[in-house]
Amino acid sequence: MNGAVDEIVQHHRFIESWLRGEADPADIRPFLDMHTPDFTWYDPDGSLKTLPDMAPMMKEAHGAAPGLVLEIRDRRVLLDEDGMVVAAYEEHQRTPTSSNARRAVVIFASAPDARNGLRWRHLHETWIT
């Protein structure tokens, strides 16, 4: 299976565990290191976030969603060439009291020393209505 598909799933398993409050707070550094220093992210509401924005957001969100279940669907690689991988997927979130879903496109940069050989370079998410 393509490393990008594996990376998407592994990344979201950590996010799920983090938001549930099950992940060790010391594990935030390896998570953040899976992103390039110039990482950018358009969240579903359209605001632009950077890696420096993400660190405090993640620290504050630890344990914010007990019972959260993340399901990643329709994972596919759109482009894989010249050290860049573009992939798409759907992320479905459920808690005991709410649910939402989003579509995402991620651009990965080749990084032989990273898990699955890739680092997150850009993420664009939009709500599924």
Backbone as CSV, one residue per row, in Angstrom:
resi,resn,N_x,N_y,N_z,CA_x,CA_y,CA_z,C_x,C_y,C_z
1,MET,0.847,-1.185,0.000,0.000,0.000,0.000,0.890,1.245,0.000
2,ASN,0.461,2.284,-0.689,1.238,3.504,-0.792,1.501,4.112,0.581
3,GLY,2.710,4.624,0.786,3.062,5.231,2.062,2.169,6.392,2.443
4,ALA,1.644,7.117,1.462,0.764,8.246,1.757,-0.530,7.772,2.408
5,VAL,-1.085,6.704,1.909,-2.326,6.166,2.478,-2.081,5.701,3.907
6,ASP,-0.983,5.005,4.131,-0.631,4.574,5.483,-0.418,5.782,6.397
7,GLU,0.246,6.805,5.887,0.521,7.993,6.688,-0.765,8.706,7.103
8,ILE,-1.705,8.811,6.201,-2.987,9.454,6.523,-3.661,8.719,7.684
9,VAL,-3.705,7.406,7.607,-4.361,6.615,8.656,-3.608,6.747,9.976
10,GLN,-2.294,6.588,9.961,-1.506,6.666,11.199,-1.599,8.049,11.841
11,HIS,-1.569,9.077,11.030,-1.666,10.453,11.518,-2.996,10.660,12.256
12,HIS,-4.056,10.158,11.666,-5.375,10.338,12.279,-5.594,9.432,13.484
13,ARG,-4.925,8.292,13.546,-5.005,7.474,14.768,-4.416,8.253,15.938
14,PHE,-3.312,8.973,15.684,-2.733,9.782,16.753,-3.681,10.915,17.134
15,ILE,-4.220,11.624,16.147,-5.134,12.735,16.430,-6.328,12.246,17.249
16,GLU,-6.875,11.115,16.871,-7.999,10.533,17.616,-7.598,10.276,19.073
17,SER,-6.470,9.635,19.263,-5.979,9.325,20.604,-5.684,10.600,21.391
18,TRP,-5.121,11.592,20.722,-4.799,12.864,21.366,-6.071,13.576,21.839
19,LEU,-7.032,13.682,20.957,-8.263,14.395,21.305,-9.068,13.659,22.373
20,ARG,-8.945,12.350,22.412,-9.591,11.571,23.477,-8.891,11.756,24.824
21,GLY,-7.632,12.192,24.776,-6.845,12.333,25.995,-6.066,11.085,26.341
22,GLU,-5.973,10.149,25.412,-5.281,8.878,25.656,-3.806,8.928,25.293
23,ALA,-3.416,9.799,24.386,-2.014,9.893,23.966,-1.192,10.577,25.046
24,ASP,0.037,10.149,25.184,0.976,10.759,26.119,1.311,12.172,25.635
25,PRO,1.173,13.195,26.472,1.504,14.564,26.052,2.924,14.705,25.499
26,ALA,3.828,13.843,25.901,5.202,13.893,25.371,5.248,13.519,23.894
27,ASP,4.201,12.876,23.393,4.173,12.440,21.994,3.815,13.557,21.025
28,ILE,3.540,14.753,21.524,3.177,15.855,20.628,4.345,16.254,19.731
29,ARG,5.571,16.212,20.251,6.731,16.617,19.442,6.900,15.728,18.210
30,PRO,6.888,14.394,18.335,6.998,13.576,17.124,5.848,13.827,16.144
31,PHE,4.648,14.106,16.658,3.525,14.424,15.779,3.814,15.702,14.994
32,LEU,4.232,16.745,15.676,4.513,18.010,14.999,5.664,17.860,14.011
33,ASP,6.638,17.010,14.334,7.781,16.785,13.449,7.401,16.069,12.152
34,MET,6.189,15.540,12.077,5.722,14.898,10.840,5.279,15.939,9.807
35,HIS,5.389,17.211,10.147,5.033,18.304,9.253,6.295,19.049,8.843
36,THR,6.298,19.599,7.636,7.431,20.423,7.226,7.387,21.735,8.012
37,PRO,8.522,22.402,8.188,8.519,23.669,8.930,7.581,24.723,8.324
38,ASP,7.364,24.651,7.008,6.492,25.628,6.346,5.086,25.065,6.085
39,PHE,4.678,24.080,6.869,3.352,23.473,6.743,2.247,24.535,6.822
40,THR,1.247,24.374,5.953,0.058,25.223,5.981,-1.180,24.342,5.951
41,TRP,-2.260,24.869,6.521,-3.500,24.101,6.629,-4.681,25.054,6.528
42,TYR,-5.535,24.816,5.533,-6.819,25.501,5.463,-7.822,24.603,6.161
43,ASP,-8.338,25.070,7.301,-9.319,24.256,8.004,-10.665,24.366,7.292
44,PRO,-11.649,23.551,7.663,-12.905,23.540,6.916,-13.641,24.881,6.893
45,ASP,-13.366,25.743,7.850,-14.011,27.058,7.853,-13.270,28.068,6.985
46,GLY,-12.136,27.666,6.424,-11.401,28.525,5.506,-10.247,29.293,6.108
47,SER,-10.038,29.191,7.420,-8.915,29.933,8.003,-7.603,29.192,7.760
48,LEU,-6.559,29.964,7.575,-5.230,29.418,7.301,-4.461,29.279,8.600
49,LYS,-3.913,28.091,8.816,-3.081,27.813,9.987,-1.698,27.393,9.494
50,THR,-0.702,27.626,10.355,0.669,27.215,10.064,1.143,26.275,11.166
51,LEU,2.302,25.706,10.998,2.838,24.828,12.024,2.985,25.548,13.372
52,PRO,3.492,26.785,13.412,3.539,27.471,14.714,2.155,27.673,15.346
53,ASP,1.118,27.776,14.543,-0.246,27.871,15.083,-0.704,26.543,15.671
54,MET,-0.266,25.449,15.042,-0.782,24.137,15.398,-0.305,23.653,16.772
55,ALA,0.909,23.953,17.153,1.439,23.437,18.425,0.572,23.841,19.614
56,PRO,0.264,25.126,19.815,-0.575,25.468,20.961,-2.010,24.952,20.816
57,MET,-2.512,24.903,19.582,-3.860,24.362,19.365,-3.938,22.908,19.810
58,MET,-2.947,22.137,19.424,-2.940,20.716,19.775,-2.782,20.535,21.281
59,LYS,-1.894,21.285,21.895,-1.705,21.150,23.342,-3.001,21.441,24.087
60,GLU,-3.710,22.475,23.669,-4.977,22.840,24.299,-6.065,21.798,24.046
61,ALA,-6.006,21.117,22.910,-7.051,20.169,22.525,-6.873,18.776,23.150
62,HIS,-5.776,18.549,23.862,-5.560,17.224,24.460,-6.716,16.891,25.390
63,GLY,-7.409,15.791,25.097,-8.527,15.340,25.925,-9.824,16.095,25.710
64,ALA,-9.894,16.940,24.690,-11.081,17.769,24.464,-12.270,17.003,23.894
65,ALA,-12.057,15.785,23.399,-13.146,15.046,22.757,-13.170,13.590,23.219
66,PRO,-13.514,13.349,24.483,-13.602,11.967,24.952,-14.623,11.200,24.108
67,GLY,-14.291,9.976,23.789,-15.206,9.151,23.003,-15.158,9.407,21.512
68,LEU,-14.267,10.273,21.058,-14.156,10.574,19.633,-13.774,9.325,18.836
69,VAL,-14.421,9.171,17.683,-14.053,8.132,16.721,-13.810,8.833,15.391
70,LEU,-12.624,8.649,14.825,-12.294,9.176,13.504,-12.289,8.023,12.520
71,GLU,-13.001,8.183,11.447,-13.003,7.172,10.387,-12.496,7.837,9.118
72,ILE,-11.466,7.250,8.526,-10.886,7.773,7.289,-11.393,6.907,6.139
73,ARG,-12.039,7.565,5.183,-12.637,6.847,4.041,-12.084,7.381,2.722
74,ASP,-12.254,6.574,1.700,-11.962,6.967,0.317,-10.552,7.537,0.157
75,ARG,-9.574,6.844,0.735,-8.176,7.280,0.644,-7.646,6.956,-0.742
76,ARG,-7.015,7.943,-1.360,-6.448,7.695,-2.681,-5.315,8.668,-2.978
77,VAL,-4.346,8.188,-3.714,-3.226,9.013,-4.157,-3.610,9.616,-5.500
78,LEU,-3.479,10.928,-5.604,-3.814,11.628,-6.841,-2.588,11.858,-7.715
79,LEU,-1.419,12.016,-7.076,-0.183,12.299,-7.795,0.979,11.813,-6.950
80,ASP,1.943,11.195,-7.594,3.148,10.730,-6.911,4.312,10.859,-7.876
81,GLU,4.994,12.002,-7.827,6.143,12.208,-8.712,7.040,13.327,-8.207
82,ASP,8.294,13.231,-8.574,9.286,14.266,-8.268,9.328,14.655,-6.793
83,GLY,9.233,13.669,-5.900,9.360,13.941,-4.476,8.135,14.565,-3.840
84,MET,7.019,14.558,-4.559,5.793,15.124,-4.026,4.664,14.109,-4.213
85,VAL,3.843,13.989,-3.171,2.675,13.115,-3.239,1.461,13.945,-2.858
86,VAL,0.419,13.844,-3.656,-0.852,14.496,-3.363,-1.876,13.386,-3.156
87,ALA,-2.604,13.467,-2.054,-3.593,12.437,-1.739,-4.882,13.103,-1.263
88,ALA,-5.972,12.353,-1.349,-7.277,12.835,-0.901,-7.912,11.783,-0.008
89,TYR,-8.790,12.235,0.870,-9.503,11.324,1.765,-10.691,12.050,2.377
90,GLU,-11.569,11.280,2.997,-12.655,11.827,3.793,-12.392,11.483,5.252
91,GLU,-12.660,12.452,6.131,-12.514,12.241,7.570,-13.895,12.403,8.210
92,HIS,-14.380,11.340,8.807,-15.678,11.357,9.490,-15.423,11.285,10.989
93,GLN,-15.965,12.240,11.736,-15.770,12.329,13.185,-17.100,12.100,13.896
94,ARG,-17.041,11.270,14.942,-18.219,11.052,15.780,-17.804,11.136,17.241
95,THR,-18.630,11.800,18.022,-18.517,11.770,19.477,-19.865,11.282,19.990
96,PRO,-19.990,11.041,21.284,-21.292,10.619,21.793,-22.413,11.644,21.543
97,THR,-22.052,12.906,21.258,-23.086,13.934,21.098,-23.117,14.634,19.742
98,SER,-22.172,14.355,18.852,-22.148,15.075,17.574,-21.410,14.270,16.505
99,SER,-21.538,14.743,15.278,-20.776,14.145,14.177,-20.572,15.202,13.098
100,ASN,-19.512,15.024,12.331,-19.252,15.881,11.178,-18.354,15.121,10.219
101,ALA,-18.232,15.652,9.024,-17.383,15.013,8.019,-16.763,16.094,7.146
102,ARG,-15.580,15.781,6.656,-14.859,16.710,5.799,-14.108,15.939,4.727
103,ARG,-13.898,16.604,3.611,-13.018,16.083,2.563,-11.694,16.811,2.690
104,ALA,-10.628,16.103,2.382,-9.305,16.701,2.517,-8.409,16.320,1.351
105,VAL,-7.546,17.249,1.011,-6.456,17.013,0.064,-5.177,17.399,0.782
106,VAL,-4.210,16.507,0.748,-2.942,16.743,1.419,-1.803,16.657,0.402
107,ILE,-0.839,17.547,0.576,0.399,17.489,-0.198,1.495,17.045,0.755
108,PHE,2.163,15.967,0.378,3.281,15.450,1.157,4.593,15.773,0.459
109,ALA,5.612,16.075,1.244,6.973,16.219,0.738,7.742,14.949,1.076
110,SER,8.553,14.499,0.165,9.389,13.332,0.406,10.364,13.624,1.542
111,ALA,10.470,12.678,2.470,11.378,12.816,3.617,11.796,11.411,4.037
112,PRO,12.897,10.915,3.490,13.295,9.529,3.757,13.418,9.183,5.236
113,ASP,13.707,10.174,6.091,13.875,9.906,7.520,12.549,9.924,8.290
114,ALA,11.438,10.250,7.632,10.139,10.346,8.301,9.377,9.019,8.198
115,ARG,8.432,8.853,9.082,7.542,7.692,9.021,6.902,7.669,7.636
116,ASN,6.888,6.533,7.025,6.342,6.343,5.676,7.049,7.178,4.607
117,GLY,8.197,7.794,4.949,8.990,8.542,3.979,8.388,9.864,3.545
118,LEU,7.431,10.389,4.328,6.727,11.612,3.929,6.510,12.545,5.110
119,ARG,6.467,13.843,4.814,6.054,14.842,5.801,4.878,15.635,5.220
120,TRP,3.981,16.048,6.105,2.821,16.838,5.712,3.286,18.244,5.343
121,ARG,3.004,18.681,4.117,3.420,20.011,3.626,2.240,20.991,3.575
122,HIS,1.074,20.493,3.141,-0.114,21.337,3.051,-1.353,20.461,3.182
123,LEU,-2.364,20.991,3.854,-3.635,20.288,4.026,-4.756,21.280,3.754
124,HIS,-5.718,20.845,2.956,-6.904,21.673,2.675,-8.135,20.828,2.959
125,GLU,-8.964,21.297,3.889,-10.162,20.561,4.289,-11.406,21.395,3.979
126,THR,-12.485,20.712,3.652,-13.764,21.374,3.441,-14.870,20.495,4.005
127,TRP,-15.897,21.111,4.550,-17.009,20.353,5.147,-17.759,19.565,4.085
128,ILE,-18.204,18.396,4.446,-19.142,17.628,3.629,-20.536,17.968,4.170
129,THR,-21.378,18.483,3.304,-22.714,18.879,3.756,-23.765,17.881,3.339
